[in-house]
């Protein structure tokens, strides 16, 4: 009955993410669609000895109690209604919101924007469960599959070539500050690199030992990112100048943004002594501390004598400072939802979203 009411009102609940339900097969066939539609907002009991991940029991053949009915109704009221904020109404997002994609590191932008525009934002039918990563998201924008991107990197050379071949011109609108950073193991005495040294590491495979770049006597283990990653686009922008990363360095390729953090952590050796080297995006690096204990295992390196900080990125003294962008197709209509989103991101409310996402605001 609750599901019929939700369908009548054109509302739905957040999708169920937990699959550790032991007796889902006991649900009658006629009720399975309703269980799926109502998401996780049904009565269940936790069982099992694993307190971190107990399994759940629905007991679907039992009679419902008054408490069961009250619980389901209360959940439907709290979780299954989508309310547009005054901001959403002001910018017309209550009627039409752009289809958004982007890089892995910019997914917090999408979460922050939806959270500021809608109560129960995750129930919005267009709420994306993830981003498609830098390269794939640019492809989707060029192909017209999405309306806009949140991107922390300028499009790579092959993306620009694809856009030109398809007659698409991309427009990048800065909305936040960010930067490319290099990092190593926390115990590495080295404190910095020059841009020239970084080019020699990744293009020429010129060094085997940190002592060759001003550090202590320790082996150097450089890691790179795959060519279709946003971080590789940063390498193209700042260092490669049309060159490729050396084949020997490519043997140690980290295929996700999180992998490069954990790969460098694991690269530290004792006999012989050696330390890793990797690169990523400044705010992503800091935001991942809650998941990978980054600050206790890794440290940032100064580039040309300047450490990456909020202040040096904003004032441009850090030499690898960048912006994060809203990326549109140049022919996006002035009154279209994607263009309105770009305008929104430069307002005070939009810049609050930038802060919530963990990035440096422009204003």
Secondary structure as GFF3:
##gff-version 3
##sequence-region A 1 363
A	DSSP	alpha_helix	2	8	.	.	.	ID=ss1
A	DSSP	three_ten_helix	24	26	.	.	.	ID=ss2
A	DSSP	alpha_helix	29	37	.	.	.	ID=ss3
A	DSSP	beta_strand	45	47	.	.	.	ID=ss4
A	DSSP	beta_strand	55	57	.	.	.	ID=ss5
A	DSSP	alpha_helix	66	79	.	.	.	ID=ss6
A	DSSP	beta_strand	83	84	.	.	.	ID=ss7
A	DSSP	alpha_helix	86	90	.	.	.	ID=ss8
A	DSSP	beta_strand	100	102	.	.	.	ID=ss9
A	DSSP	three_ten_helix	104	106	.	.	.	ID=ss10
A	DSSP	alpha_helix	107	117	.	.	.	ID=ss11
A	DSSP	beta_strand	118	119	.	.	.	ID=ss12
A	DSSP	three_ten_helix	121	123	.	.	.	ID=ss13
A	DSSP	alpha_helix	134	142	.	.	.	ID=ss14
A	DSSP	beta_strand	148	151	.	.	.	ID=ss15
A	DSSP	alpha_helix	157	165	.	.	.	ID=ss16
A	DSSP	beta_strand	170	185	.	.	.	ID=ss17
A	DSSP	beta_strand	192	193	.	.	.	ID=ss18
A	DSSP	alpha_helix	195	204	.	.	.	ID=ss19
A	DSSP	three_ten_helix	210	213	.	.	.	ID=ss20
A	DSSP	beta_strand	219	222	.	.	.	ID=ss21
A	DSSP	beta_strand	224	225	.	.	.	ID=ss22
A	DSSP	alpha_helix	230	235	.	.	.	ID=ss23
A	DSSP	pi_helix	236	240	.	.	.	ID=ss24
A	DSSP	alpha_helix	247	250	.	.	.	ID=ss25
A	DSSP	beta_strand	253	254	.	.	.	ID=ss26
A	DSSP	alpha_helix	257	267	.	.	.	ID=ss27
A	DSSP	beta_strand	269	270	.	.	.	ID=ss28
A	DSSP	beta_strand	273	281	.	.	.	ID=ss29
A	DSSP	alpha_helix	282	287	.	.	.	ID=ss30
A	DSSP	alpha_helix	289	292	.	.	.	ID=ss31
A	DSSP	alpha_helix	294	297	.	.	.	ID=ss32
A	DSSP	beta_strand	298	300	.	.	.	ID=ss33
A	DSSP	beta_strand	302	303	.	.	.	ID=ss34
A	DSSP	alpha_helix	310	314	.	.	.	ID=ss35
A	DSSP	beta_strand	321	329	.	.	.	ID=ss36
A	DSSP	alpha_helix	337	345	.	.	.	ID=ss37
A	DSSP	alpha_helix	348	356	.	.	.	ID=ss38
A	DSSP	beta_strand	360	361	.	.	.	ID=ss39
###
